[in-house]
Each structure stands twice: as structure tokens, then as C-alpha cells.
Amino acid sequence: MIQEAGLYLQGQLPDHPNHPKGRNPYAHVAICVKSKFNASYKDIEDEKFDEIVNYINFLKENPN
């Protein structure tokens, strides 16, 4: 899902001065998930699967 979201967000993330060559949408999604759930996507409990899917869909709808 992270790869799918990253592909979808390609070219949609706003410019940022820390990323003069453009932002990496795959890293953006992974970092946002890690920040929200306080764990790497690999380490999040299976019970939160639906919540993670909803959050990734939110990120796709709200690129920032």
C-alpha cells in the first residue's frame, strides 16, 4: 500500500526547501505512518491494519 500511495503521490507533494530535487513520495508515506503510529510499518500490530489503510488513503487525498 505504501508503494501504491507513493506512486499515486508522485509529483503531487508541494515543494520544500529541504528537498531541492523534489520530495520522495514513498519516503513521505512511510515517515507519516511511522510518525502517526510511533512505529515502523513493519512493527505496527496487525489489529491496526484497517486504521493504517485509512490513514494511507487520507495521505493520498491530502498531499502535503
Summary of the structure (lengths in Angstrom):
residues: 64
radius of gyration: 11.9
end to end distance: 18.1
largest distance: 38.2
contacts: 149
relative contact order: 0.21
helix: 58%
strand: 0%
